[in-house]
Amino acid sequence: MREITYRQALNEALAEELERDPNVFLMGEEVAEYQGAYKVSAGLLQRFGPKRIIDTPISENGFAGLGIGAAMVGLRPIIEFMTFSFSLVAFDQVVNNAPNMFMMSGGQFNIPITFRGPNGPAHQLAATHSHATENFYASVPGLKVCTPATPRDAKGLLKTAVRDDNPVLVLEAELLYSSKGMVEPPDEDLLIPLGKADVKREGSDVTLICYAQTVPIALMVAAQLEEEDISAEVVDLRSIKPLDEKAIFESVAKTHRVVIVDSAVLERKFVIAFKKPFSMSSMRRFCAYHRKMSRCHTMKTWSAPSCRTPKNWSPL
């Protein structure tokens, strides 16, 4: 194990996946000549060349669509958005095309594409660079969304995302790019499964559920609570889609109290959608009968009901 920054961990993940699979390429604004707006792609152009590290115009909708087309013919594009606020320009590509193509093609086309870049508020950024987009994308069937908080998680989750045969969004925490943490050496193939939460701190009195830039905040609060003889358990979701409900319920069953911490604004925050199934599932521990009915989390098909769904298709 050695200590590296969050930025270096992402750079290593990109380099290792580019080296491992010739079908992988990186594309986005300033990823090549400028070596990334946040220097995440530093050195990759010199190592892998301009055919695999590709600068684009300011045209998110265009290069996101190009990436989806490349994925349809067997390549594994990594699309960098300079900020995920700019992904809204490509909303149709990310929300309509990438997650739906596998089902709408009857299973003929996998879309092994990774969308990555900084997400959420940071220091000295304008309003148009500060949106926390996880709540948008976590509600879309067919997309997977991961939110790493440490250098180790950033590297392991990004490598796993690149190898996934479905569209995955890696929402990086801009405030954490310079943060440091212990990570396995490059000769170890570090993969962290999507949908697997991590207990960053054990506790018995209250559960703090967090992800991305709220993880260090939760850890700081837990340390302060310890001085008041309150034992807080910190659960880092790491992925919010798929969501590790088992880890959450096990922690809350132990502490019987929960605080959910995220960086989105109150009116549209991810946890509003998250709290309802969480509360109802937890209630089953205490209630003999409880039921909730709603629309399934899946695509709405146009075809007749007799149309067969692809055998391996999943709404996640």
MIMI-701655 format. One line per 8 residues: number of its first residue (from 1); their letters; for each residue x, y, z of N, C-alpha, C. Coordinates in steps of 0.2 Angstrom, whole numbers, m for minus. Example, Ala and Ser with C-alpha at 12.3 -4.5 7.8 and 13.67 -1.06 7.14 Angstrom:
1 = as = 66/m28/39/62/m22/39/66/m16/39 ~ 64/m11/35/68/m5/36/64/0/39
// end
This chain:
1 = mreityrq = 4/m6/0/0/0/0/4/6/0 ~ 2/11/m4/6/18/m4/1/23/m4 ~ 3/29/m1/m2/35/m1/m2/39/m8 ~ m7/40/m11/m8/44/m17/m14/48/m16 ~ m14/53/m21/m20/58/m21/m26/54/m25 ~ m32/57/m24/m38/55/m27/m37/56/m35 ~ m34/61/m37/m32/63/m44/m28/58/m47 ~ m22/56/m43/m18/51/m45/m21/44/m46
9 = alnealae = m25/42/m41/m29/36/m42/m33/35/m48 ~ m37/41/m50/m40/40/m56/m36/40/m62 ~ m30/43/m62/m26/43/m67/m23/36/m68 ~ m21/33/m63/m19/26/m63/m24/21/m66 ~ m30/22/m64/m36/18/m66/m37/19/m74 ~ m36/25/m76/m37/26/m83/m31/22/m87 ~ m25/24/m85/m19/21/m88/m19/13/m88 ~ m21/10/m82/m22/3/m82/m27/0/m87
17 = elerdpnv = m33/3/m87/m38/0/m92/m36/2/m99 ~ m33/7/m101/m31/8/m107/m25/3/m109 ~ m21/2/m105/m16/m3/m106/m18/m10/m107 ~ m23/m12/m103/m26/m19/m103/m30/m20/m109 ~ m34/m15/m111/m39/m17/m116/m38/m11/m122 ~ m36/m14/m128/m35/m9/m134/m42/m6/m136 ~ m47/m8/m134/m54/m5/m136/m56/1/m132 ~ m52/2/m126/m54/7/m122/m51/14/m124
25 = flmgeeva = m54/19/m124/m51/26/m126/m55/31/m122 ~ m51/37/m121/m54/42/m117/m55/48/m122 ~ m61/51/m121/m63/57/m125/m66/62/m121 ~ m65/69/m122/m68/74/m119/m64/81/m120 ~ m67/86/m117/m64/93/m118/m57/93/m114 ~ m52/95/m117/m45/96/m114/m42/90/m111 ~ m44/84/m113/m41/78/m109/m34/76/m112 ~ m33/79/m118/m27/77/m121/m21/82/m121
33 = eyqgaykv = m21/87/m125/m16/92/m125/m15/96/m118 ~ m21/97/m115/m20/101/m109/m20/96/m103 ~ m20/90/m104/m20/84/m99/m25/84/m94 ~ m31/87/m96/m37/87/m91/m38/93/m88 ~ m44/96/m87/m45/102/m83/m43/101/m76 ~ m43/95/m73/m41/94/m66/m35/89/m66 ~ m31/89/m72/m25/85/m73/m26/77/m71 ~ m32/75/m72/m33/68/m71/m30/64/m76
41 = sagllqrf = m30/66/m83/m27/63/m88/m20/64/m90 ~ m17/67/m85/m10/69/m86/m5/63/m88 ~ m2/64/m94/3/60/m97/0/54/m101 ~ m7/54/m102/m10/49/m105/m9/50/m113 ~ m9/56/m115/m8/57/m122/m1/55/m125 ~ 4/57/m121/11/55/m122/11/47/m122 ~ 8/44/m118/9/36/m118/4/33/m123 ~ m2/35/m124/m6/31/m128/m8/34/m135
49 = gpkriidt = m6/40/m136/m7/43/m143/m14/47/m144 ~ m14/51/m149/m20/55/m150/m26/51/m153 ~ m25/44/m155/m31/40/m157/m35/37/m151 ~ m32/37/m145/m35/35/m139/m36/40/m134 ~ m33/45/m134/m34/51/m130/m36/57/m134 ~ m43/58/m134/m45/62/m140/m48/69/m137 ~ m46/74/m139/m49/81/m137/m55/82/m142 ~ m60/85/m139/m66/87/m142/m67/94/m142
57 = pisengfa = m72/97/m147/m74/103/m146/m79/104/m140 ~ m81/110/m138/m86/111/m133/m93/109/m136 ~ m94/102/m136/m100/99/m139/m102/93/m135 ~ m104/93/m129/m106/88/m125/m111/83/m128 ~ m116/85/m131/m121/81/m134/m118/77/m140 ~ m113/80/m144/m110/77/m149/m105/72/m147 ~ m101/73/m143/m96/68/m141/m99/62/m137 ~ m104/64/m133/m107/59/m129/m111/54/m134
65 = glgigaam = m114/57/m139/m117/52/m144/m112/48/m148 ~ m106/51/m150/m101/48/m153/m99/42/m149 ~ m98/43/m142/m96/38/m138/m101/32/m138 ~ m107/34/m137/m112/28/m137/m112/24/m144 ~ m111/28/m150/m111/24/m156/m104/20/m156 ~ m99/22/m153/m93/18/m153/m94/12/m148 ~ m98/13/m143/m99/7/m138/m103/2/m142 ~ m108/4/m146/m112/m1/m150/m108/m5/m154
73 = vglrpiie = m102/m3/m157/m99/m7/m161/m93/m11/m158 ~ m93/m11/m151/m88/m15/m148/m82/m11/m144 ~ m82/m5/m145/m77/m1/m141/m79/1/m134 ~ m74/3/m130/m76/4/m123/m74/12/m121 ~ m78/16/m123/m77/23/m122/m77/26/m115 ~ m73/30/m113/m73/34/m107/m74/41/m109 ~ m80/44/m107/m82/50/m109/m81/55/m103 ~ m77/60/m103/m76/65/m98/m80/71/m99
81 = fmtfsfsl = m84/73/m94/m87/79/m94/m83/84/m89 ~ m81/89/m92/m77/94/m88/m80/95/m81 ~ m87/95/m81/m91/95/m75/m97/92/m77 ~ m100/88/m72/m107/85/m74/m112/90/m75 ~ m111/96/m72/m116/101/m74/m117/102/m82 ~ m111/101/m85/m111/101/m93/m114/95/m96 ~ m115/90/m92/m118/84/m95/m126/85/m96 ~ m128/90/m94/m135/92/m95/m136/94/m102
89 = vafdqvvn = m131/96/m105/m131/97/m113/m132/91/m116 ~ m130/85/m114/m130/79/m117/m135/75/m114 ~ m140/78/m110/m145/74/m106/m149/69/m111 ~ m150/70/m117/m154/66/m121/m150/59/m122 ~ m143/60/m124/m139/55/m125/m138/50/m119 ~ m137/54/m113/m136/50/m107/m142/46/m104 ~ m148/50/m105/m154/47/m102/m158/43/m107 ~ m158/45/m113/m162/41/m118/m159/36/m122
97 = napnmfmm = m153/38/m124/m149/33/m129/m145/28/m125 ~ m141/30/m121/m136/25/m118/m140/20/m114 ~ m144/21/m109/m147/16/m105/m153/12/m109 ~ m155/14/m114/m161/11/m117/m159/7/m123 ~ m153/8/m126/m151/4/m132/m151/m3/m132 ~ m149/m6/m126/m149/m13/m126/m156/m16/m126 ~ m160/m13/m123/m167/m16/m123/m171/m15/m129 ~ m170/m9/m132/m174/m7/m138/m171/m11/m144
105 = sggqfnip = m165/m13/m144/m162/m17/m149/m163/m25/m148 ~ m167/m26/m143/m168/m33/m142/m162/m37/m140 ~ m157/m34/m136/m151/m37/m134/m146/m37/m139 ~ m146/m34/m145/m141/m34/m150/m135/m30/m148 ~ m136/m24/m144/m131/m19/m143/m130/m18/m135 ~ m124/m21/m133/m122/m18/m126/m119/m11/m127 ~ m120/m7/m122/m117/m1/m122/m112/0/m116 ~ m106/m3/m117/m101/m2/m112/m97/4/m112
113 = itfrgpng = m101/10/m109/m98/16/m109/m98/19/m102 ~ m92/23/m101/m92/26/m94/m92/33/m95 ~ m96/37/m91/m96/44/m91/m93/46/m84 ~ m88/50/m85/m85/52/m78/m83/60/m78 ~ m82/62/m72/m80/69/m71/m82/72/m65 ~ m80/78/m63/m82/81/m56/m90/82/m56 ~ m92/81/m50/m100/82/m49/m101/86/m42 ~ m106/90/m42/m108/94/m36/m104/100/m35
121 = pahqlaat = m105/104/m29/m103/110/m28/m95/110/m26 ~ m92/115/m27/m84/115/m25/m83/123/m24 ~ m76/124/m22/m75/131/m21/m74/135/m27 ~ m77/142/m26/m76/147/m31/m78/145/m38 ~ m84/141/m39/m87/140/m45/m93/143/m46 ~ m95/145/m52/m101/148/m53/m107/143/m53 ~ m113/145/m53/m119/141/m52/m119/136/m57 ~ m117/138/m63/m118/133/m69/m113/127/m69
129 = hshatenf = m108/127/m64/m103/122/m63/m104/118/m56 ~ m110/119/m53/m111/117/m46/m117/112/m45 ~ m120/110/m50/m125/105/m49/m123/98/m46 ~ m127/96/m42/m126/89/m39/m131/85/m43 ~ m129/81/m48/m133/78/m53/m135/71/m51 ~ m133/68/m46/m134/61/m44/m141/59/m44 ~ m145/64/m41/m152/63/m41/m156/62/m47 ~ m153/66/m53/m156/65/m59/m155/58/m62
137 = yasvpglk = m148/56/m62/m146/50/m65/m148/43/m61 ~ m148/44/m55/m150/38/m51/m157/36/m52 ~ m161/40/m55/m169/39/m56/m170/36/m63 ~ m164/35/m67/m165/33/m74/m164/25/m74 ~ m169/21/m76/m168/14/m77/m162/13/m82 ~ m158/8/m81/m153/7/m86/m146/10/m84 ~ m146/15/m80/m139/18/m78/m137/16/m71 ~ m130/15/m71/m127/14/m64/m124/20/m62
145 = vctpatpr = m124/22/m56/m121/28/m53/m116/26/m47 ~ m110/28/m48/m105/27/m42/m102/34/m40 ~ m101/34/m33/m99/41/m31/m93/40/m26 ~ m87/39/m28/m81/37/m24/m79/43/m19 ~ m77/41/m13/m75/47/m8/m68/46/m7 ~ m64/41/m8/m57/40/m6/m53/38/m13 ~ m47/39/m13/m43/37/m18/m43/30/m20 ~ m43/26/m15/m44/18/m16/m51/17/m20
153 = dakgllkt = m56/20/m17/m63/19/m20/m63/22/m27 ~ m60/27/m28/m60/31/m35/m57/26/m40 ~ m51/23/m38/m48/19/m43/m52/12/m44 ~ m54/9/m39/m57/3/m39/m64/3/m43 ~ m68/8/m41/m74/9/m45/m73/11/m52 ~ m69/15/m54/m68/17/m61/m66/11/m65 ~ m61/7/m62/m59/1/m66/m65/m3/m67 ~ m69/m4/m62/m75/m8/m63/m80/m6/m68
161 = avrddnpv = m81/1/m68/m85/4/m72/m83/3/m79 ~ m77/4/m81/m74/3/m88/m76/m4/m90 ~ m75/m9/m86/m76/m16/m88/m84/m18/m88 ~ m88/m14/m85/m95/m16/m85/m98/m15/m93 ~ m103/m19/m94/m106/m19/m101/m112/m15/m102 ~ m113/m11/m96/m118/m6/m96/m116/1/m95 ~ m120/6/m96/m118/13/m95/m117/14/m87 ~ m111/17/m86/m110/18/m79/m107/26/m78
169 = lvleaell = m110/29/m73/m108/36/m72/m103/36/m66 ~ m97/39/m66/m93/39/m61/m93/47/m59 ~ m96/48/m53/m97/55/m51/m91/57/m46 ~ m86/60/m49/m80/61/m44/m82/68/m40 ~ m79/68/m34/m79/74/m30/m74/79/m31 ~ m76/84/m34/m71/89/m36/m67/92/m30 ~ m70/92/m24/m67/95/m18/m61/90/m15 ~ m62/83/m18/m57/78/m15/m51/77/m20
177 = ysskgmve = m51/80/m26/m45/78/m30/m38/78/m27 ~ m37/83/m22/m31/83/m19/m30/79/m13 ~ m36/76/m11/m36/72/m4/m31/66/m5 ~ m29/63/0/m24/58/0/m27/52/3 ~ m25/46/1/m27/39/5/m22/34/2 ~ m23/28/6/m19/22/4/m22/18/m1 ~ m18/16/m6/m20/12/m12/m16/7/m13 ~ m18/1/m16/m14/m4/m17/m9/m2/m23
185 = ppdedlli = m3/m6/m24/2/m4/m29/m1/m6/m36 ~ 1/m3/m41/m1/m3/m48/m1/m11/m50 ~ 3/m15/m48/3/m22/m50/m2/m26/m47 ~ m6/m23/m43/m12/m27/m40/m18/m24/m44 ~ m23/m28/m47/m28/m26/m51/m34/m25/m46 ~ m35/m19/m44/m40/m17/m39/m46/m15/m42 ~ m51/m20/m40/m58/m19/m43/m63/m19/m37 ~ m67/m14/m37/m72/m13/m31/m79/m14/m34
193 = plgkadvk = m83/m19/m32/m89/m20/m36/m94/m14/m35 ~ m98/m13/m40/m104/m8/m39/m109/m11/m35 ~ m112/m6/m31/m118/m8/m27/m115/m11/m20 ~ m109/m10/m18/m106/m12/m12/m104/m7/m7 ~ m108/m5/m2/m106/0/3/m100/m2/7 ~ m97/3/10/m92/2/15/m93/6/21 ~ m92/2/27/m92/5/33/m86/8/35 ~ m85/15/34/m79/19/35/m77/19/43
201 = regsdvtl = m82/19/47/m81/19/54/m87/15/58 ~ m85/11/62/m90/7/66/m93/11/72 ~ m99/10/73/m102/14/79/m108/10/81 ~ m111/12/86/m117/9/89/m123/13/91 ~ m122/20/91/m128/24/93/m132/27/87 ~ m129/29/82/m132/32/76/m128/30/69 ~ m132/30/64/m129/28/57/m129/35/53 ~ m123/36/51/m122/42/46/m121/39/39
209 = icyaqtvp = m126/40/35/m126/38/28/m124/43/23 ~ m119/42/19/m115/47/15/m112/44/9 ~ m110/49/5/m106/47/m1/m102/53/m4 ~ m97/51/m8/m93/57/m11/m90/62/m6 ~ m91/68/m7/m88/73/m3/m91/74/4 ~ m97/71/5/m100/71/12/m97/66/17 ~ m93/61/14/m90/56/18/m85/59/23 ~ m80/63/21/m75/66/26/m79/71/31
217 = ialmvaaq = m84/74/29/m88/78/33/m91/73/39 ~ m94/68/37/m97/63/41/m92/60/46 ~ m86/59/44/m81/56/48/m79/61/53 ~ m78/67/51/m76/73/55/m82/74/61 ~ m88/73/59/m94/74/64/m93/68/69 ~ m92/62/66/m92/56/70/m86/57/75 ~ m81/60/74/m75/61/78/m77/66/84 ~ m81/71/82/m83/76/87/m89/73/91
225 = leeedisa = m93/69/89/m98/65/93/m95/61/98 ~ m89/58/96/m86/53/101/m84/57/107 ~ m82/63/106/m80/67/112/m86/68/117 ~ m92/67/114/m98/68/118/m101/61/120 ~ m97/56/119/m99/49/121/m105/46/117 ~ m105/49/110/m110/46/105/m106/42/100 ~ m107/36/99/m104/32/94/m108/32/88 ~ m105/35/83/m108/36/76/m104/31/71
233 = evvdlrsi = m109/27/67/m106/23/62/m107/26/55 ~ m102/27/51/m102/30/45/m102/25/39 ~ m107/25/36/m108/21/30/m108/24/24 ~ m102/23/20/m101/26/13/m104/22/8 ~ m109/25/5/m113/21/0/m109/18/m6 ~ m104/23/m8/m100/21/m14/m103/21/m21 ~ m109/17/m21/m113/17/m27/m120/19/m24 ~ m124/24/m28/m131/25/m26/m135/22/m31
241 = kpldekai = m133/18/m36/m137/14/m41/m132/9/m44 ~ m132/3/m42/m137/0/m37/m135/2/m30 ~ m140/2/m26/m139/4/m19/m139/m2/m14 ~ m134/m2/m10/m133/m8/m5/m137/m7/1 ~ m144/m9/0/m149/m9/5/m147/m13/11 ~ m144/m19/10/m142/m24/15/m138/m20/20 ~ m132/m17/18/m128/m14/22/m131/m8/26 ~ m135/m5/23/m139/1/27/m143/m2/32
249 = fesvakth = m147/m7/30/m152/m10/35/m149/m13/41 ~ m143/m16/40/m139/m20/45/m137/m14/50 ~ m134/m9/47/m132/m4/52/m137/0/56 ~ m143/1/52/m148/5/56/m152/0/61 ~ m152/m7/59/m154/m11/64/m150/m12/71 ~ m144/m10/70/m139/m10/76/m140/m3/80 ~ m140/2/76/m140/9/79/m147/12/81 ~ m152/10/77/m159/12/77/m160/20/76
257 = rvvivdsa = m155/23/74/m155/30/72/m151/31/66 ~ m154/36/61/m150/37/55/m151/44/53 ~ m145/46/50/m144/53/48/m142/52/40 ~ m145/55/36/m143/54/29/m140/61/26 ~ m134/61/24/m130/67/22/m129/67/15 ~ m131/72/11/m129/73/4/m128/80/2 ~ m126/81/m4/m124/88/m6/m129/91/m10 ~ m135/88/m12/m140/91/m16/m144/96/m12
265 = vlerkfvi = m148/100/m16/m152/105/m13/m158/101/m10 ~ m161/104/m5/m167/100/m2/m172/98/m6 ~ m175/102/m10/m181/101/m14/m180/96/m19 ~ m174/94/m21/m173/89/m26/m168/83/m24 ~ m166/83/m18/m161/79/m16/m162/71/m17 ~ m157/68/m18/m157/61/m19/m161/57/m14 ~ m159/59/m7/m162/55/m2/m169/56/m1 ~ m173/61/m4/m180/61/m4/m183/54/m7
273 = afkkpfsm = m180/53/m13/m182/46/m16/m180/40/m12 ~ m174/41/m9/m171/36/m5/m175/34/1 ~ m177/39/5/m180/38/11/m186/34/12 ~ m191/35/6/m197/31/7/m196/24/7 ~ m193/21/2/m192/13/2/m188/11/8 ~ m183/16/10/m179/14/16/m183/14/22 ~ m188/19/23/m192/19/29/m197/13/29 ~ m200/11/23/m205/6/23/m201/m1/24
281 = ssmrrfca = m195/m2/21/m192/m8/22/m190/m9/29 ~ m188/m4/32/m186/m4/39/m192/m6/44 ~ m198/m3/42/m204/m4/46/m206/m11/46 ~ m204/m15/41/m206/m22/41/m203/m26/48 ~ m198/m23/50/m195/m26/56/m199/m25/62 ~ m204/m20/62/m208/m19/68/m215/m20/67 ~ m217/m20/60/m224/m21/58/m226/m28/56 ~ m232/m30/57/m234/m37/55/m236/m36/47
289 = yhrkmsrc = m238/m31/45/m241/m30/38/m239/m23/36 ~ m236/m22/30/m235/m16/27/m234/m17/20 ~ m236/m12/16/m236/m13/9/m236/m6/5 ~ m232/m6/0/m232/0/m4/m233/m2/m12 ~ m237/1/m15/m238/0/m22/m236/6/m26 ~ m232/4/m32/m230/10/m36/m227/7/m43 ~ m226/11/m48/m223/9/m54/m216/5/m53 ~ m215/0/m57/m209/m3/m56/m203/1/m59
297 = htmktwsa = m197/0/m57/m191/4/m59/m189/1/m65 ~ m192/3/m71/m190/m1/m77/m192/4/m83 ~ m190/2/m89/m192/6/m95/m199/5/m96 ~ m202/10/m99/m209/9/m102/m208/7/m109 ~ m211/1/m111/m210/m1/m118/m216/1/m122 ~ m214/2/m129/m219/4/m134/m222/m3/m137 ~ m218/m8/m137/m220/m14/m141/m226/m18/m137 ~ m229/m22/m140/m234/m26/m137/m232/m31/m132
305 = pscrtpkn = m236/m32/m127/m234/m37/m121/m230/m43/m123 ~ m232/m46/m129/m229/m52/m131/m222/m51/m133 ~ m219/m45/m134/m212/m44/m136/m208/m47/m130 ~ m203/m51/m132/m199/m54/m127/m193/m49/m125 ~ m192/m49/m118/m187/m45/m115/m181/m49/m116 ~ m175/m46/m118/m169/m49/m118/m167/m53/m111 ~ m164/m59/m112/m164/m64/m107/m159/m61/m101 ~ m154/m57/m103/m149/m54/m98/m151/m47/m96
313 = wspl = m156/m44/m98/m157/m37/m97/m159/m36/m90 ~ m157/m31/m87/m158/m29/m80/m160/m21/m80 ~ m165/m19/m76/m166/m12/m75/m161/m8/m72 ~ m156/m11/m69/m150/m7/m66/m145/m6/m71
// end
